[in-house]
Every structure is written in structure tokens, then in C-alpha cells.
Amino acid sequence: MVLLSQLPQWFCQLVVIAFGYLSISAAHGQIFVSNLNEGTISEFGFDGSTLNASLISGLFAPEGMAVSGSNLFVANFNRAQQGVGEYTTSGVTVNSSLINVVFASRLALSGSNLFVGTGLREIGEYTTSGATINASLISDPSLGSLSGLVVSGSNLFALSNGKVIEYTTSGTLVNASLISGLNTSSTMAISGSNLFITDPINGTIAEYTTLGTLVNASLISGLSNPVALTVSGSNIFVVNRGTSTIGEYAISGATINASLVSGLTADPVDIAVVPTPEPSTIALMVLGLSLLVFERCRRYRILS
């Protein structure tokens, strides 16, 4: 029987490193980008590294995405193929045709409910398991080309034809022109009570409240054809089609890394993020055990 005092110091250190690695190996953020013409979803790390340029492939004009836990939902803008597909964030297909709807374009999640905007001027409501709640929750001729869809509490905000339209999540129209005068190719993200809207022509991101009040017309500027954005915690991630990059900014507008990710495809259309998780109980237990082993090794060596 080998005593701890007989173990070499390098072995004790190796144990600590191994346990430490196991405790943090699962703690990483993921950035997903949908590529319209290539029919793929690319995956990147929060450090800017390319994890998988074609994590998911064989899609049909993937546009909007939404993440719920370890599941990734993808809207395919196609008449006859796929509709909304469900995948794991590691790229495994759960159901490539979870929701059969044509011309699916934008997605918004609220708990276990998934709102699906289509090119048919409709927004449907479904469960994340694919059950239909109301396929025509909202049917509005003014929706036109839907380029953004977000939900906040009991309110649903749709960005279409240069304006933000506000509905309740039960389908009632609240304000047909909550925010107007936007670029027709603008996209939108939400954080708390604030809306962030891109202007691809002027290369800016504006900030509004969910009441429609302008907070800052140029919260972030100097961008190059920003076509998609998302908010994760206190950070904003922006896809710049002009430079094929993803920039990272603070929610205050400060630049963190204007070229966090480079080398995107020519046709990125949406971005979704899975943030770095907080240390789990198991991870903390493993880390604690590694420290205990190291300390016991150290003490036995001193006493011996």
C-alpha cells in the first residue's frame, strides 16, 4: 500500500491539474452564427476561436435562432423543407422538422413557448416540444419582411419594414408603430427594458426603451454593415457582414473587442449565444477535492 508521504510531488501536482481541468472544462461560452446561403450554423468560443465552422449543416436558408438550455432552435426560410428544427448546442439533431411552418424567419423564446415569425406576415406560438398553441397568433399585413422578433414579459416586439410593432404575447396589437424611421434591414435584440437596434447603412446600434423612448441613437458606431446582434449578460455581440467579423461591446457601448471573431462566411444572418455557466456544485466539489489531495500530499511530505 502506497502512503501519501511516498507519492512524488509531481504526482500530487498532476492530480490537482487533472481535477482542476475536469472542474472547468465544461465552463465555456458558445457563439452561434447562422449562414443563409451555406445552410450551416457555425460555432465560436468566447475567446474568438472557431470551434466548428459547420456545427450544423444541410439546412435550408437558416435565418433566426433561439437557445434554450442545451437546445438550439433554427428557423429555415424555405417553402417545403424543415420549418423550425431543434438541435443540441453540440450539433446533434433532435428534430430537423420540429415545427412544420413555411418561410420561418425569426424566433423568440419565452419559457417553454416559442414564437415563430414567418414570411407570410404571421407569428405563431408553439411549445418548445413542437406542439401548436396558435399557428396564427398574429396575422398582420403590416408585418412585411420580419427582421427581428423579441419578447419581454407579456409583450412581443416585431421589427418589420423599418418600424417596431408591439403586441401582447396573446396576440393583441398594442402599438403599430412603437419605433419608426429605422433602416428596413435593421435587426433587434433585447435586454431587460431596453431594445438595441442595428442600422446597417450607418454602421451604428441605437438603444431604446421598450416604451419606445430613444436612449442613444449611436450607442455603438463605426460598425461595418451590422446585420445581427445579441445581448448576453452585460455584453453585446454584433455580426459585421462588411468585415466578416463579430465584435464584442459592453452594454454601455464601450468596445471590448471589435474583431473578437474573424473570417465569417459571406452571408451571416443571425447570432445566438450560450454564456459561460456559473461553476456547478459538482465542479466546486471536484475542485475542493483536488485541493484537499494536494494539501494532504504536502502535509504528509512535511511530516515525513
C-alpha positions in Angstrom: 0.0 0.0 0.0 1.4 3.4 -1.1 1.3 6.1 1.5 0.6 9.7 0.6 4.0 10.6 2.0 5.6 8.2 -0.6 4.0 9.9 -3.6 6.3 12.2 -5.5 5.5 15.9 -5.6 5.0 15.9 -9.3 2.2 13.3 -9.0 0.3 15.4 -6.4 0.6 18.4 -8.7 -0.7 16.3 -11.6 -3.7 15.2 -9.6 -4.5 18.8 -8.9 -4.2 19.8 -12.5 -6.4 16.9 -13.6 -9.1 17.7 -11.1 -8.9 21.4 -11.9 -9.3 20.7 -15.6 -12.3 18.5 -15.0 -13.9 21.1 -12.9 -13.7 23.9 -15.5 -13.6 22.0 -18.8 -17.4 22.3 -19.2 -17.4 26.0 -18.4 -17.2 27.7 -21.8 -19.3 30.1 -23.8 -20.6 29.4 -27.2 -21.4 31.8 -30.1 -23.6 30.5 -32.9 -24.0 32.2 -36.3 -26.5 31.1 -39.0 -25.2 31.2 -42.6 -28.1 31.7 -45.0 -26.7 30.5 -48.3 -24.4 27.9 -47.0 -27.1 26.3 -44.9 -24.9 25.9 -41.9 -24.6 27.0 -38.2 -21.1 28.0 -37.2 -19.8 27.8 -33.6 -17.2 30.0 -31.9 -15.8 30.4 -28.4 -15.9 33.5 -26.3 -12.2 33.8 -26.8 -12.8 34.2 -30.6 -11.7 30.8 -31.6 -13.5 28.8 -34.3 -14.9 25.7 -32.5 -16.8 24.3 -35.6 -17.3 26.2 -38.8 -20.1 23.8 -39.8 -21.5 22.6 -36.5 -24.9 22.0 -38.2 -25.1 21.6 -41.9 -27.7 20.6 -44.6 -30.1 23.4 -43.6 -32.4 25.3 -46.0 -31.8 29.0 -45.7 -31.4 29.2 -41.9 -32.3 32.6 -40.5 -33.4 33.1 -36.9 -32.1 31.2 -34.0 -33.0 30.8 -30.3 -31.3 29.0 -27.5 -32.9 27.3 -24.5 -30.6 25.5 -22.2 -28.7 23.0 -24.2 -31.1 23.2 -27.2 -30.8 25.3 -30.3 -33.8 26.1 -32.4 -33.3 27.2 -36.0 -35.8 28.8 -38.4 -35.4 27.7 -42.1 -36.8 30.2 -44.6 -37.9 27.6 -47.1 -41.3 26.7 -48.6 -41.2 23.0 -48.3 -38.2 22.0 -46.1 -37.7 21.7 -42.3 -39.5 24.7 -40.9 -38.1 25.1 -37.4 -35.5 22.5 -36.4 -34.2 21.6 -33.0 -30.6 20.7 -32.3 -28.4 20.4 -29.2 -25.8 23.1 -28.7 -23.2 20.4 -29.5 -24.7 20.0 -33.0 -26.7 16.8 -32.6 -30.0 16.7 -34.5 -33.0 16.4 -32.1 -35.7 17.0 -34.7 -35.0 18.7 -38.0 -38.7 19.4 -38.6 -39.9 20.2 -35.1 -42.4 22.7 -36.3 -43.7 22.4 -39.8 -44.2 26.0 -41.0 -43.2 27.5 -44.3 -40.9 30.6 -44.6 -39.9 30.6 -40.9 -37.7 33.6 -40.4 -37.4 34.8 -36.8 -37.7 33.1 -33.4 -38.3 34.4 -29.8 -38.4 32.3 -26.7 -40.4 32.8 -23.5 -40.1 30.0 -21.0 -41.3 26.9 -22.8 -43.1 28.8 -25.5 -41.6 29.6 -28.9 -42.8 32.4 -31.1 -42.2 31.9 -34.8 -42.4 34.8 -37.3 -42.9 33.8 -40.9 -42.6 35.5 -44.3 -46.4 35.1 -44.6 -47.0 38.1 -42.2 -47.8 35.9 -39.3 -46.4 35.0 -35.9 -47.3 31.6 -34.5 -47.0 30.3 -31.0 -45.7 26.8 -30.2 -44.2 24.9 -27.3 -40.5 24.0 -27.4 -41.6 20.4 -27.8 -43.3 21.3 -31.1 -46.9 21.4 -30.1 -49.0 24.1 -31.8 -50.6 26.6 -29.4 -51.8 29.0 -32.1 -50.3 28.9 -35.6 -51.8 32.3 -36.4 -51.4 34.1 -33.1 -50.8 37.3 -35.0 -51.8 37.8 -38.6 -50.9 41.4 -39.6 -50.4 42.7 -43.2 -48.1 45.4 -41.8 -45.5 42.8 -40.7 -44.0 42.5 -44.2 -40.4 41.4 -44.1 -39.7 40.4 -40.5 -36.1 41.1 -39.4 -36.4 40.9 -35.6 -38.6 39.3 -33.0 -38.1 39.6 -29.2 -40.2 39.0 -26.2 -40.3 40.8 -22.8 -42.7 39.6 -20.2 -46.2 39.7 -21.7 -45.1 41.9 -24.7 -43.8 40.8 -28.1 -41.9 43.2 -30.3 -41.6 42.7 -34.1 -39.2 44.6 -36.3 -40.5 45.0 -39.8 -40.2 47.4 -42.7 -38.3 50.0 -40.6 -40.5 50.0 -37.6 -41.1 48.2 -34.3 -44.6 46.9 -33.8 -45.7 45.9 -30.2 -48.1 43.1 -29.4 -49.0 41.2 -26.3 -48.0 37.6 -26.2 -51.7 36.8 -26.5 -51.7 38.4 -29.9 -53.3 41.8 -29.2 -51.9 44.8 -31.1 -50.5 47.4 -28.6 -48.7 49.9 -30.8 -48.5 49.6 -34.6 -45.5 52.0 -34.7 -43.8 51.9 -31.4 -40.5 52.9 -33.0 -40.3 54.2 -36.6 -37.9 55.7 -39.1 -35.5 52.7 -38.9 -33.5 51.2 -41.7 -35.5 48.5 -43.4 -32.7 46.0 -42.9 -32.3 46.7 -39.2 -32.2 43.9 -36.7 -33.0 43.9 -33.0 -32.1 42.4 -29.6 -33.5 43.0 -26.1 -32.0 43.2 -22.6 -34.4 43.9 -19.7 -36.4 47.0 -20.6 -34.1 48.1 -23.4 -34.1 47.4 -27.1 -30.9 47.5 -29.2 -31.4 48.1 -33.0 -28.8 48.0 -35.7 -28.5 50.4 -38.6 -26.6 48.5 -41.3 -26.3 51.6 -43.6 -24.8 54.0 -41.0 -22.9 51.3 -39.1 -24.5 52.0 -35.7 -26.5 50.5 -32.9 -29.2 52.6 -31.3 -30.7 52.0 -27.8 -34.4 52.5 -27.0 -36.6 51.6 -24.0 -39.4 49.1 -24.5 -41.7 52.1 -24.3 -40.2 53.4 -27.5 -38.1 56.2 -26.0 -34.8 56.8 -27.6 -31.9 56.5 -25.2 -28.9 56.8 -27.5 -29.1 57.0 -31.3 -25.4 55.9 -31.7 -24.7 53.7 -28.6 -22.2 51.9 -30.8 -20.8 53.4 -34.0 -18.1 52.6 -36.6 -19.5 49.2 -37.5 -19.4 47.7 -41.0 -22.9 46.6 -42.1 -24.0 45.1 -38.8 -26.6 42.5 -39.7 -27.3 40.8 -36.4 -26.7 41.2 -32.7 -27.5 39.6 -29.4 -27.1 40.5 -25.7 -25.5 38.2 -23.2 -25.3 39.5 -19.7 -23.6 42.9 -19.9 -22.2 42.3 -23.3 -23.4 42.9 -26.9 -22.2 40.7 -29.7 -22.5 42.1 -33.2 -22.1 40.4 -36.6 -20.4 42.8 -39.1 -21.0 41.5 -42.6 -18.8 44.1 -44.1 -15.7 42.9 -42.3 -16.8 39.3 -41.7 -16.3 39.7 -38.0 -18.1 39.5 -34.7 -17.4 42.4 -32.4 -17.9 42.4 -28.6 -19.1 45.5 -26.7 -20.2 46.4 -23.3 -23.9 47.2 -22.9 -22.8 50.8 -22.1 -21.4 51.0 -25.7 -17.7 50.6 -24.8 -15.7 48.5 -27.2 -14.3 45.3 -25.7 -13.0 43.6 -28.9 -14.2 45.0 -32.3 -12.9 41.8 -34.0 -13.5 39.1 -31.5 -14.2 36.6 -34.3 -12.9 37.0 -37.8 -13.3 35.0 -41.1 -17.1 34.6 -41.1 -18.9 33.4 -44.2 -20.2 35.9 -46.7 -23.9 35.6 -45.6 -24.3 35.5 -41.8 -27.8 36.5 -40.8 -28.3 35.8 -37.1 -26.3 35.2 -33.9 -27.2 33.4 -30.6 -25.1 33.0 -27.5 -24.8 30.4 -24.7 -23.0 32.2 -21.9 -20.2 30.7 -19.8 -22.1 28.9 -16.9 -21.5 29.6 -13.3 -19.4 26.9 -11.5 -21.7 24.0 -10.8 -21.9 22.3 -7.4 -20.2 19.2 -8.8 -17.4 21.3 -10.3 -16.8 23.0 -7.0 -16.8 19.7 -5.2 -14.2 18.3 -7.7 -12.1 21.4 -7.3 -12.3 21.2 -3.5 -11.3 17.5 -3.6 -8.2 18.4 -5.7 -7.1 21.0 -3.2 -7.6 18.5 -0.4 -5.5 15.9 -2.1 -2.7 18.4 -2.7 -2.8 19.7 0.9 -2.7 16.1 2.2 0.3 15.3 0.0 2.0 18.4 1.1 1.4 17.8 4.8 2.5 14.2 4.7 5.7 15.1 2.9 6.4 17.7 5.6 5.7 15.3 8.5 7.8 12.6 6.9 
